[in-house]
Amino acid sequence: MSGDPCDRCEELLQDFLDRTLTDVEWQEAEGHLAGCDFCARRYRFEESLRRYVRTSAVERMPPGLMAKLDELRGLDASV
Ligand SMILES: [Zn+2]
């Protein structure tokens, strides 16, 4: 690890988007995003990408596939 705050921010970004950071990490990421154009842009990109993937995945998914996925997930969990 280089100690680069942007690397650290990238590391936190997925959890930031998932809203699963601790308070301390959240403040760290939010503070960095507020002051770093590069990471703020990356954050907005990731955020819109997620929204796009989520909506298009649901729209394009044929009926029954969702149930199939749940089934597979269930099998996976039982291993
Ligand atoms: Zn940064």
PDB file of the backbone (N, CA, C, O) and the ligand in Angstrom, with CONECT records:
HET     ZN  A 101       1
ATOM      1  N   MET A   1       0.851  -1.207   0.000  1.00  0.00           N
ATOM      2  CA  MET A   1       0.000   0.000   0.000  1.00  0.00           C
ATOM      3  C   MET A   1       0.884   1.255   0.000  1.00  0.00           C
ATOM      4  O   MET A   1       1.835   1.361   0.775  1.00  0.00           O
ATOM      5  N   SER A   2       0.556   2.183  -0.871  1.00  0.00           N
ATOM      6  CA  SER A   2       1.404   3.345  -1.052  1.00  0.00           C
ATOM      7  C   SER A   2       1.119   4.453  -0.043  1.00  0.00           C
ATOM      8  O   SER A   2       1.960   5.325   0.175  1.00  0.00           O
ATOM      9  N   GLY A   3      -0.064   4.423   0.572  1.00  0.00           N
ATOM     10  CA  GLY A   3      -0.429   5.502   1.474  1.00  0.00           C
ATOM     11  C   GLY A   3      -1.032   6.682   0.744  1.00  0.00           C
ATOM     12  O   GLY A   3      -1.312   7.718   1.348  1.00  0.00           O
ATOM     13  N   ASP A   4      -1.233   6.530  -0.551  1.00  0.00           N
ATOM     14  CA  ASP A   4      -1.882   7.558  -1.340  1.00  0.00           C
ATOM     15  C   ASP A   4      -3.352   7.657  -0.932  1.00  0.00           C
ATOM     16  O   ASP A   4      -4.069   6.656  -0.970  1.00  0.00           O
ATOM     17  N   PRO A   5      -3.808   8.844  -0.543  1.00  0.00           N
ATOM     18  CA  PRO A   5      -5.207   8.969  -0.095  1.00  0.00           C
ATOM     19  C   PRO A   5      -6.203   8.585  -1.174  1.00  0.00           C
ATOM     20  O   PRO A   5      -7.310   8.152  -0.855  1.00  0.00           O
ATOM     21  N   CYS A   6      -5.843   8.732  -2.446  1.00  0.00           N
ATOM     22  CA  CYS A   6      -6.735   8.349  -3.538  1.00  0.00           C
ATOM     23  C   CYS A   6      -6.852   6.828  -3.637  1.00  0.00           C
ATOM     24  O   CYS A   6      -7.913   6.305  -3.977  1.00  0.00           O
ATOM     25  N   ASP A   7      -5.764   6.123  -3.341  1.00  0.00           N
ATOM     26  CA  ASP A   7      -5.820   4.661  -3.310  1.00  0.00           C
ATOM     27  C   ASP A   7      -6.725   4.209  -2.176  1.00  0.00           C
ATOM     28  O   ASP A   7      -7.533   3.293  -2.331  1.00  0.00           O
ATOM     29  N   ARG A   8      -6.577   4.854  -1.061  1.00  0.00           N
ATOM     30  CA  ARG A   8      -7.381   4.549   0.115  1.00  0.00           C
ATOM     31  C   ARG A   8      -8.855   4.810  -0.189  1.00  0.00           C
ATOM     32  O   ARG A   8      -9.732   4.039   0.200  1.00  0.00           O
ATOM     33  N   CYS A   9      -9.100   5.892  -0.880  1.00  0.00           N
ATOM     34  CA  CYS A   9     -10.461   6.274  -1.224  1.00  0.00           C
ATOM     35  C   CYS A   9     -11.067   5.251  -2.180  1.00  0.00           C
ATOM     36  O   CYS A   9     -12.236   4.889  -2.047  1.00  0.00           O
ATOM     37  N   GLU A  10     -10.284   4.795  -3.127  1.00  0.00           N
ATOM     38  CA  GLU A  10     -10.762   3.794  -4.077  1.00  0.00           C
ATOM     39  C   GLU A  10     -11.134   2.511  -3.351  1.00  0.00           C
ATOM     40  O   GLU A  10     -12.113   1.842  -3.681  1.00  0.00           O
ATOM     41  N   GLU A  11     -10.332   2.195  -2.366  1.00  0.00           N
ATOM     42  CA  GLU A  11     -10.561   1.006  -1.559  1.00  0.00           C
ATOM     43  C   GLU A  11     -11.910   1.104  -0.823  1.00  0.00           C
ATOM     44  O   GLU A  11     -12.631   0.117  -0.681  1.00  0.00           O
ATOM     45  N   LEU A  12     -12.218   2.296  -0.372  1.00  0.00           N
ATOM     46  CA  LEU A  12     -13.443   2.505   0.402  1.00  0.00           C
ATOM     47  C   LEU A  12     -14.668   2.698  -0.490  1.00  0.00           C
ATOM     48  O   LEU A  12     -15.805   2.596  -0.028  1.00  0.00           O
ATOM     49  N   LEU A  13     -14.427   2.976  -1.769  1.00  0.00           N
ATOM     50  CA  LEU A  13     -15.501   3.441  -2.637  1.00  0.00           C
ATOM     51  C   LEU A  13     -16.661   2.448  -2.772  1.00  0.00           C
ATOM     52  O   LEU A  13     -17.824   2.843  -2.689  1.00  0.00           O
ATOM     53  N   GLN A  14     -16.353   1.172  -2.978  1.00  0.00           N
ATOM     54  CA  GLN A  14     -17.428   0.191  -3.159  1.00  0.00           C
ATOM     55  C   GLN A  14     -18.293   0.085  -1.904  1.00  0.00           C
ATOM     56  O   GLN A  14     -19.520   0.021  -1.985  1.00  0.00           O
ATOM     57  N   ASP A  15     -17.643   0.066  -0.759  1.00  0.00           N
ATOM     58  CA  ASP A  15     -18.390   0.001   0.495  1.00  0.00           C
ATOM     59  C   ASP A  15     -19.127   1.308   0.757  1.00  0.00           C
ATOM     60  O   ASP A  15     -20.194   1.334   1.370  1.00  0.00           O
ATOM     61  N   PHE A  16     -18.523   2.396   0.271  1.00  0.00           N
ATOM     62  CA  PHE A  16     -19.181   3.696   0.387  1.00  0.00           C
ATOM     63  C   PHE A  16     -20.490   3.654  -0.390  1.00  0.00           C
ATOM     64  O   PHE A  16     -21.522   4.118   0.096  1.00  0.00           O
ATOM     65  N   LEU A  17     -20.447   3.101  -1.591  1.00  0.00           N
ATOM     66  CA  LEU A  17     -21.641   2.994  -2.422  1.00  0.00           C
ATOM     67  C   LEU A  17     -22.647   1.998  -1.835  1.00  0.00           C
ATOM     68  O   LEU A  17     -23.858   2.151  -1.994  1.00  0.00           O
ATOM     69  N   ASP A  18     -22.130   0.998  -1.168  1.00  0.00           N
ATOM     70  CA  ASP A  18     -22.995   0.006  -0.516  1.00  0.00           C
ATOM     71  C   ASP A  18     -23.526   0.515   0.822  1.00  0.00           C
ATOM     72  O   ASP A  18     -24.398  -0.102   1.434  1.00  0.00           O
ATOM     73  N   ARG A  19     -22.987   1.646   1.263  1.00  0.00           N
ATOM     74  CA  ARG A  19     -23.353   2.207   2.570  1.00  0.00           C
ATOM     75  C   ARG A  19     -23.015   1.251   3.699  1.00  0.00           C
ATOM     76  O   ARG A  19     -23.771   1.121   4.663  1.00  0.00           O
ATOM     77  N   THR A  20     -21.894   0.593   3.578  1.00  0.00           N
ATOM     78  CA  THR A  20     -21.520  -0.380   4.605  1.00  0.00           C
ATOM     79  C   THR A  20     -20.250   0.017   5.350  1.00  0.00           C
ATOM     80  O   THR A  20     -19.655  -0.802   6.050  1.00  0.00           O
ATOM     81  N   LEU A  21     -19.835   1.271   5.199  1.00  0.00           N
ATOM     82  CA  LEU A  21     -18.644   1.731   5.904  1.00  0.00           C
ATOM     83  C   LEU A  21     -18.952   2.012   7.370  1.00  0.00           C
ATOM     84  O   LEU A  21     -20.094   2.282   7.743  1.00  0.00           O
ATOM     85  N   THR A  22     -17.922   1.941   8.179  1.00  0.00           N
ATOM     86  CA  THR A  22     -18.064   2.420   9.552  1.00  0.00           C
ATOM     87  C   THR A  22     -18.111   3.948   9.529  1.00  0.00           C
ATOM     88  O   THR A  22     -17.775   4.568   8.521  1.00  0.00           O
ATOM     89  N   ASP A  23     -18.527   4.547  10.637  1.00  0.00           N
ATOM     90  CA  ASP A  23     -18.614   6.009  10.708  1.00  0.00           C
ATOM     91  C   ASP A  23     -17.278   6.667  10.388  1.00  0.00           C
ATOM     92  O   ASP A  23     -17.215   7.670   9.676  1.00  0.00           O
ATOM     93  N   VAL A  24     -16.219   6.088  10.925  1.00  0.00           N
ATOM     94  CA  VAL A  24     -14.885   6.653  10.724  1.00  0.00           C
ATOM     95  C   VAL A  24     -14.483   6.585   9.256  1.00  0.00           C
ATOM     96  O   VAL A  24     -13.976   7.555   8.693  1.00  0.00           O
ATOM     97  N   GLU A  25     -14.717   5.421   8.643  1.00  0.00           N
ATOM     98  CA  GLU A  25     -14.365   5.247   7.235  1.00  0.00           C
ATOM     99  C   GLU A  25     -15.222   6.151   6.354  1.00  0.00           C
ATOM    100  O   GLU A  25     -14.753   6.723   5.370  1.00  0.00           O
ATOM    101  N   TRP A  26     -16.480   6.260   6.737  1.00  0.00           N
ATOM    102  CA  TRP A  26     -17.411   7.099   5.989  1.00  0.00           C
ATOM    103  C   TRP A  26     -16.916   8.540   5.946  1.00  0.00           C
ATOM    104  O   TRP A  26     -16.885   9.182   4.897  1.00  0.00           O
ATOM    105  N   GLN A  27     -16.528   9.026   7.128  1.00  0.00           N
ATOM    106  CA  GLN A  27     -16.032  10.404   7.203  1.00  0.00           C
ATOM    107  C   GLN A  27     -14.744  10.569   6.416  1.00  0.00           C
ATOM    108  O   GLN A  27     -14.504  11.598   5.785  1.00  0.00           O
ATOM    109  N   GLU A  28     -13.928   9.536   6.468  1.00  0.00           N
ATOM    110  CA  GLU A  28     -12.664   9.560   5.731  1.00  0.00           C
ATOM    111  C   GLU A  28     -12.941   9.677   4.223  1.00  0.00           C
ATOM    112  O   GLU A  28     -12.358  10.511   3.531  1.00  0.00           O
ATOM    113  N   ALA A  29     -13.843   8.821   3.739  1.00  0.00           N
ATOM    114  CA  ALA A  29     -14.157   8.813   2.312  1.00  0.00           C
ATOM    115  C   ALA A  29     -14.859  10.098   1.901  1.00  0.00           C
ATOM    116  O   ALA A  29     -14.543  10.691   0.870  1.00  0.00           O
ATOM    117  N   GLU A  30     -15.812  10.515   2.717  1.00  0.00           N
ATOM    118  CA  GLU A  30     -16.583  11.709   2.382  1.00  0.00           C
ATOM    119  C   GLU A  30     -15.694  12.950   2.386  1.00  0.00           C
ATOM    120  O   GLU A  30     -15.808  13.826   1.528  1.00  0.00           O
ATOM    121  N   GLY A  31     -14.815  12.996   3.369  1.00  0.00           N
ATOM    122  CA  GLY A  31     -13.895  14.120   3.466  1.00  0.00           C
ATOM    123  C   GLY A  31     -12.967  14.180   2.264  1.00  0.00           C
ATOM    124  O   GLY A  31     -12.674  15.254   1.740  1.00  0.00           O
ATOM    125  N   HIS A  32     -12.515  13.023   1.843  1.00  0.00           N
ATOM    126  CA  HIS A  32     -11.615  12.980   0.692  1.00  0.00           C
ATOM    127  C   HIS A  32     -12.361  13.346  -0.590  1.00  0.00           C
ATOM    128  O   HIS A  32     -11.845  14.099  -1.417  1.00  0.00           O
ATOM    129  N   LEU A  33     -13.566  12.817  -0.755  1.00  0.00           N
ATOM    130  CA  LEU A  33     -14.355  13.100  -1.953  1.00  0.00           C
ATOM    131  C   LEU A  33     -14.677  14.584  -2.066  1.00  0.00           C
ATOM    132  O   LEU A  33     -14.744  15.136  -3.165  1.00  0.00           O
ATOM    133  N   ALA A  34     -14.874  15.221  -0.919  1.00  0.00           N
ATOM    134  CA  ALA A  34     -15.204  16.646  -0.920  1.00  0.00           C
ATOM    135  C   ALA A  34     -14.033  17.492  -1.403  1.00  0.00           C
ATOM    136  O   ALA A  34     -14.224  18.584  -1.939  1.00  0.00           O
ATOM    137  N   GLY A  35     -12.814  16.975  -1.209  1.00  0.00           N
ATOM    138  CA  GLY A  35     -11.656  17.778  -1.556  1.00  0.00           C
ATOM    139  C   GLY A  35     -10.884  17.276  -2.755  1.00  0.00           C
ATOM    140  O   GLY A  35      -9.892  17.887  -3.151  1.00  0.00           O
ATOM    141  N   CYS A  36     -11.319  16.180  -3.336  1.00  0.00           N
ATOM    142  CA  CYS A  36     -10.559  15.594  -4.443  1.00  0.00           C
ATOM    143  C   CYS A  36     -11.448  15.433  -5.673  1.00  0.00           C
ATOM    144  O   CYS A  36     -12.368  14.615  -5.689  1.00  0.00           O
ATOM    145  N   ASP A  37     -11.165  16.207  -6.676  1.00  0.00           N
ATOM    146  CA  ASP A  37     -11.938  16.182  -7.921  1.00  0.00           C
ATOM    147  C   ASP A  37     -11.899  14.822  -8.600  1.00  0.00           C
ATOM    148  O   ASP A  37     -12.904  14.323  -9.105  1.00  0.00           O
ATOM    149  N   PHE A  38     -10.720  14.249  -8.594  1.00  0.00           N
ATOM    150  CA  PHE A  38     -10.512  12.977  -9.268  1.00  0.00           C
ATOM    151  C   PHE A  38     -11.406  11.900  -8.669  1.00  0.00           C
ATOM    152  O   PHE A  38     -12.087  11.178  -9.397  1.00  0.00           O
ATOM    153  N   CYS A  39     -11.405  11.792  -7.358  1.00  0.00           N
ATOM    154  CA  CYS A  39     -12.184  10.757  -6.689  1.00  0.00           C
ATOM    155  C   CYS A  39     -13.681  11.090  -6.718  1.00  0.00           C
ATOM    156  O   CYS A  39     -14.514  10.188  -6.797  1.00  0.00           O
ATOM    157  N   ALA A  40     -14.016  12.361  -6.655  1.00  0.00           N
ATOM    158  CA  ALA A  40     -15.417  12.752  -6.728  1.00  0.00           C
ATOM    159  C   ALA A  40     -16.001  12.349  -8.074  1.00  0.00           C
ATOM    160  O   ALA A  40     -17.144  11.902  -8.163  1.00  0.00           O
ATOM    161  N   ARG A  41     -15.198  12.513  -9.118  1.00  0.00           N
ATOM    162  CA  ARG A  41     -15.643  12.125 -10.453  1.00  0.00           C
ATOM    163  C   ARG A  41     -15.767  10.600 -10.543  1.00  0.00           C
ATOM    164  O   ARG A  41     -16.709  10.071 -11.133  1.00  0.00           O
ATOM    165  N   ARG A  42     -14.820   9.930  -9.960  1.00  0.00           N
ATOM    166  CA  ARG A  42     -14.848   8.472  -9.962  1.00  0.00           C
ATOM    167  C   ARG A  42     -16.083   7.975  -9.183  1.00  0.00           C
ATOM    168  O   ARG A  42     -16.746   7.016  -9.578  1.00  0.00           O
ATOM    169  N   TYR A  43     -16.357   8.650  -8.089  1.00  0.00           N
ATOM    170  CA  TYR A  43     -17.522   8.286  -7.287  1.00  0.00           C
ATOM    171  C   TYR A  43     -18.803   8.452  -8.093  1.00  0.00           C
ATOM    172  O   TYR A  43     -19.656   7.564  -8.102  1.00  0.00           O
ATOM    173  N   ARG A  44     -18.936   9.586  -8.767  1.00  0.00           N
ATOM    174  CA  ARG A  44     -20.152   9.829  -9.559  1.00  0.00           C
ATOM    175  C   ARG A  44     -20.275   8.809 -10.691  1.00  0.00           C
ATOM    176  O   ARG A  44     -21.369   8.352 -11.021  1.00  0.00           O
ATOM    177  N   PHE A  45     -19.141   8.470 -11.270  1.00  0.00           N
ATOM    178  CA  PHE A  45     -19.137   7.470 -12.338  1.00  0.00           C
ATOM    179  C   PHE A  45     -19.606   6.118 -11.810  1.00  0.00           C
ATOM    180  O   PHE A  45     -20.479   5.481 -12.400  1.00  0.00           O
ATOM    181  N   GLU A  46     -19.032   5.693 -10.714  1.00  0.00           N
ATOM    182  CA  GLU A  46     -19.389   4.394 -10.124  1.00  0.00           C
ATOM    183  C   GLU A  46     -20.862   4.378  -9.714  1.00  0.00           C
ATOM    184  O   GLU A  46     -21.558   3.375  -9.870  1.00  0.00           O
ATOM    185  N   GLU A  47     -21.311   5.508  -9.188  1.00  0.00           N
ATOM    186  CA  GLU A  47     -22.682   5.600  -8.722  1.00  0.00           C
ATOM    187  C   GLU A  47     -23.658   5.475  -9.890  1.00  0.00           C
ATOM    188  O   GLU A  47     -24.643   4.743  -9.794  1.00  0.00           O
ATOM    189  N   SER A  48     -23.396   6.181 -10.988  1.00  0.00           N
ATOM    190  CA  SER A  48     -24.290   6.116 -12.148  1.00  0.00           C
ATOM    191  C   SER A  48     -24.179   4.760 -12.831  1.00  0.00           C
ATOM    192  O   SER A  48     -25.159   4.253 -13.376  1.00  0.00           O
ATOM    193  N   LEU A  49     -23.004   4.184 -12.801  1.00  0.00           N
ATOM    194  CA  LEU A  49     -22.807   2.853 -13.372  1.00  0.00           C
ATOM    195  C   LEU A  49     -23.659   1.832 -12.630  1.00  0.00           C
ATOM    196  O   LEU A  49     -24.312   0.986 -13.241  1.00  0.00           O
ATOM    197  N   ARG A  50     -23.640   1.924 -11.325  1.00  0.00           N
ATOM    198  CA  ARG A  50     -24.441   1.014 -10.515  1.00  0.00           C
ATOM    199  C   ARG A  50     -25.919   1.172 -10.804  1.00  0.00           C
ATOM    200  O   ARG A  50     -26.652   0.192 -10.939  1.00  0.00           O
ATOM    201  N   ARG A  51     -26.345   2.431 -10.899  1.00  0.00           N
ATOM    202  CA  ARG A  51     -27.760   2.688 -11.153  1.00  0.00           C
ATOM    203  C   ARG A  51     -28.134   2.105 -12.512  1.00  0.00           C
ATOM    204  O   ARG A  51     -29.194   1.498 -12.669  1.00  0.00           O
ATOM    205  N   TYR A  52     -27.255   2.296 -13.489  1.00  0.00           N
ATOM    206  CA  TYR A  52     -27.505   1.800 -14.833  1.00  0.00           C
ATOM    207  C   TYR A  52     -27.564   0.274 -14.839  1.00  0.00           C
ATOM    208  O   TYR A  52     -28.482  -0.318 -15.406  1.00  0.00           O
ATOM    209  N   VAL A  53     -26.599  -0.341 -14.217  1.00  0.00           N
ATOM    210  CA  VAL A  53     -26.543  -1.804 -14.178  1.00  0.00           C
ATOM    211  C   VAL A  53     -27.777  -2.361 -13.486  1.00  0.00           C
ATOM    212  O   VAL A  53     -28.369  -3.339 -13.943  1.00  0.00           O
ATOM    213  N   ARG A  54     -28.158  -1.733 -12.384  1.00  0.00           N
ATOM    214  CA  ARG A  54     -29.302  -2.211 -11.628  1.00  0.00           C
ATOM    215  C   ARG A  54     -30.580  -2.123 -12.454  1.00  0.00           C
ATOM    216  O   ARG A  54     -31.325  -3.099 -12.538  1.00  0.00           O
ATOM    217  N   THR A  55     -30.846  -0.967 -13.067  1.00  0.00           N
ATOM    218  CA  THR A  55     -32.091  -0.802 -13.812  1.00  0.00           C
ATOM    219  C   THR A  55     -32.090  -1.657 -15.065  1.00  0.00           C
ATOM    220  O   THR A  55     -33.086  -2.319 -15.357  1.00  0.00           O
ATOM    221  N   SER A  56     -30.993  -1.659 -15.813  1.00  0.00           N
ATOM    222  CA  SER A  56     -30.976  -2.411 -17.064  1.00  0.00           C
ATOM    223  C   SER A  56     -30.989  -3.908 -16.801  1.00  0.00           C
ATOM    224  O   SER A  56     -31.558  -4.668 -17.584  1.00  0.00           O
ATOM    225  N   ALA A  57     -30.377  -4.336 -15.723  1.00  0.00           N
ATOM    226  CA  ALA A  57     -30.361  -5.760 -15.388  1.00  0.00           C
ATOM    227  C   ALA A  57     -31.780  -6.242 -15.100  1.00  0.00           C
ATOM    228  O   ALA A  57     -32.173  -7.331 -15.520  1.00  0.00           O
ATOM    229  N   VAL A  58     -32.535  -5.430 -14.388  1.00  0.00           N
ATOM    230  CA  VAL A  58     -33.905  -5.802 -14.054  1.00  0.00           C
ATOM    231  C   VAL A  58     -34.771  -5.782 -15.301  1.00  0.00           C
ATOM    232  O   VAL A  58     -35.602  -6.667 -15.504  1.00  0.00           O
ATOM    233  N   GLU A  59     -34.570  -4.755 -16.146  1.00  0.00           N
ATOM    234  CA  GLU A  59     -35.392  -4.635 -17.344  1.00  0.00           C
ATOM    235  C   GLU A  59     -35.139  -5.760 -18.340  1.00  0.00           C
ATOM    236  O   GLU A  59     -36.062  -6.277 -18.970  1.00  0.00           O
ATOM    237  N   ARG A  60     -33.878  -6.122 -18.464  1.00  0.00           N
ATOM    238  CA  ARG A  60     -33.524  -7.107 -19.485  1.00  0.00           C
ATOM    239  C   ARG A  60     -33.697  -8.553 -19.026  1.00  0.00           C
ATOM    240  O   ARG A  60     -33.721  -9.482 -19.833  1.00  0.00           O
ATOM    241  N   MET A  61     -33.814  -8.711 -17.740  1.00  0.00           N
ATOM    242  CA  MET A  61     -33.853 -10.065 -17.228  1.00  0.00           C
ATOM    243  C   MET A  61     -35.167 -10.754 -17.582  1.00  0.00           C
ATOM    244  O   MET A  61     -36.237 -10.264 -17.221  1.00  0.00           O
ATOM    245  N   PRO A  62     -35.099 -11.878 -18.283  1.00  0.00           N
ATOM    246  CA  PRO A  62     -36.335 -12.570 -18.632  1.00  0.00           C
ATOM    247  C   PRO A  62     -37.011 -13.096 -17.374  1.00  0.00           C
ATOM    248  O   PRO A  62     -36.350 -13.451 -16.398  1.00  0.00           O
ATOM    249  N   PRO A  63     -38.343 -13.140 -17.413  1.00  0.00           N
ATOM    250  CA  PRO A  63     -39.054 -13.641 -16.242  1.00  0.00           C
ATOM    251  C   PRO A  63     -38.613 -15.069 -15.938  1.00  0.00           C
ATOM    252  O   PRO A  63     -38.456 -15.876 -16.855  1.00  0.00           O
ATOM    253  N   GLY A  64     -38.416 -15.382 -14.692  1.00  0.00           N
ATOM    254  CA  GLY A  64     -37.984 -16.723 -14.341  1.00  0.00           C
ATOM    255  C   GLY A  64     -36.499 -16.789 -14.045  1.00  0.00           C
ATOM    256  O   GLY A  64     -36.043 -17.620 -13.260  1.00  0.00           O
ATOM    257  N   LEU A  65     -35.746 -15.895 -14.687  1.00  0.00           N
ATOM    258  CA  LEU A  65     -34.301 -15.915 -14.470  1.00  0.00           C
ATOM    259  C   LEU A  65     -33.961 -15.485 -13.041  1.00  0.00           C
ATOM    260  O   LEU A  65     -33.047 -16.012 -12.408  1.00  0.00           O
ATOM    261  N   MET A  66     -34.734 -14.504 -12.558  1.00  0.00           N
ATOM    262  CA  MET A  66     -34.518 -14.025 -11.198  1.00  0.00           C
ATOM    263  C   MET A  66     -34.703 -15.171 -10.199  1.00  0.00           C
ATOM    264  O   MET A  66     -33.925 -15.320  -9.257  1.00  0.00           O
ATOM    265  N   ALA A  67     -35.757 -15.984 -10.424  1.00  0.00           N
ATOM    266  CA  ALA A  67     -36.023 -17.131  -9.556  1.00  0.00           C
ATOM    267  C   ALA A  67     -34.900 -18.153  -9.685  1.00  0.00           C
ATOM    268  O   ALA A  67     -34.480 -18.774  -8.709  1.00  0.00           O
ATOM    269  N   LYS A  68     -34.432 -18.305 -10.906  1.00  0.00           N
ATOM    270  CA  LYS A  68     -33.330 -19.241 -11.179  1.00  0.00           C
ATOM    271  C   LYS A  68     -32.078 -18.806 -10.422  1.00  0.00           C
ATOM    272  O   LYS A  68     -31.380 -19.627  -9.828  1.00  0.00           O
ATOM    273  N   LEU A  69     -31.803 -17.498 -10.453  1.00  0.00           N
ATOM    274  CA  LEU A  69     -30.646 -16.959  -9.753  1.00  0.00           C
ATOM    275  C   LEU A  69     -30.767 -17.175  -8.251  1.00  0.00           C
ATOM    276  O   LEU A  69     -29.801 -17.534  -7.578  1.00  0.00           O
ATOM    277  N   ASP A  70     -31.973 -16.947  -7.739  1.00  0.00           N
ATOM    278  CA  ASP A  70     -32.206 -17.156  -6.314  1.00  0.00           C
ATOM    279  C   ASP A  70     -31.965 -18.608  -5.952  1.00  0.00           C
ATOM    280  O   ASP A  70     -31.412 -18.931  -4.901  1.00  0.00           O
ATOM    281  N   GLU A  71     -32.395 -19.463  -6.849  1.00  0.00           N
ATOM    282  CA  GLU A  71     -32.219 -20.901  -6.650  1.00  0.00           C
ATOM    283  C   GLU A  71     -30.727 -21.248  -6.582  1.00  0.00           C
ATOM    284  O   GLU A  71     -30.276 -21.961  -5.686  1.00  0.00           O
ATOM    285  N   LEU A  72     -29.978 -20.722  -7.556  1.00  0.00           N
ATOM    286  CA  LEU A  72     -28.544 -20.964  -7.603  1.00  0.00           C
ATOM    287  C   LEU A  72     -27.858 -20.405  -6.358  1.00  0.00           C
ATOM    288  O   LEU A  72     -26.949 -21.019  -5.799  1.00  0.00           O
ATOM    289  N   ARG A  73     -28.309 -19.247  -5.947  1.00  0.00           N
ATOM    290  CA  ARG A  73     -27.735 -18.606  -4.767  1.00  0.00           C
ATOM    291  C   ARG A  73     -27.999 -19.480  -3.544  1.00  0.00           C
ATOM    292  O   ARG A  73     -27.149 -19.629  -2.666  1.00  0.00           O
ATOM    293  N   GLY A  74     -29.208 -20.055  -3.514  1.00  0.00           N
ATOM    294  CA  GLY A  74     -29.574 -20.932  -2.403  1.00  0.00           C
ATOM    295  C   GLY A  74     -28.691 -22.163  -2.362  1.00  0.00           C
ATOM    296  O   GLY A  74     -28.260 -22.593  -1.291  1.00  0.00           O
ATOM    297  N   LEU A  75     -28.420 -22.733  -3.539  1.00  0.00           N
ATOM    298  CA  LEU A  75     -27.545 -23.896  -3.623  1.00  0.00           C
ATOM    299  C   LEU A  75     -26.143 -23.543  -3.155  1.00  0.00           C
ATOM    300  O   LEU A  75     -25.485 -24.295  -2.436  1.00  0.00           O
ATOM    301  N   ASP A  76     -25.714 -22.359  -3.597  1.00  0.00           N
ATOM    302  CA  ASP A  76     -24.398 -21.886  -3.264  1.00  0.00           C
ATOM    303  C   ASP A  76     -24.218 -21.746  -1.757  1.00  0.00           C
ATOM    304  O   ASP A  76     -23.181 -22.102  -1.198  1.00  0.00           O
ATOM    305  N   ALA A  77     -25.253 -21.221  -1.122  1.00  0.00           N
ATOM    306  CA  ALA A  77     -25.181 -20.951   0.305  1.00  0.00           C
ATOM    307  C   ALA A  77     -25.148 -22.245   1.123  1.00  0.00           C
ATOM    308  O   ALA A  77     -24.624 -22.288   2.236  1.00  0.00           O
ATOM    309  N   SER A  78     -25.731 -23.306   0.529  1.00  0.00           N
ATOM    310  CA  SER A  78     -25.839 -24.541   1.291  1.00  0.00           C
ATOM    311  C   SER A  78     -24.570 -25.394   1.212  1.00  0.00           C
ATOM    312  O   SER A  78     -24.431 -26.384   1.929  1.00  0.00           O
ATOM    313  N   VAL A  79     -23.643 -24.994   0.323  1.00  0.00           N
ATOM    314  CA  VAL A  79     -22.400 -25.768   0.179  1.00  0.00           C
ATOM    315  C   VAL A  79     -21.508 -25.561   1.417  1.00  0.00           C
ATOM    316  O   VAL A  79     -20.417 -26.126   1.493  1.00  0.00           O
TER     317      VAL A  79
HETATM  318 ZN    ZN A 101      -8.594  11.358  -4.408  1.00  0.00          ZN2+
END
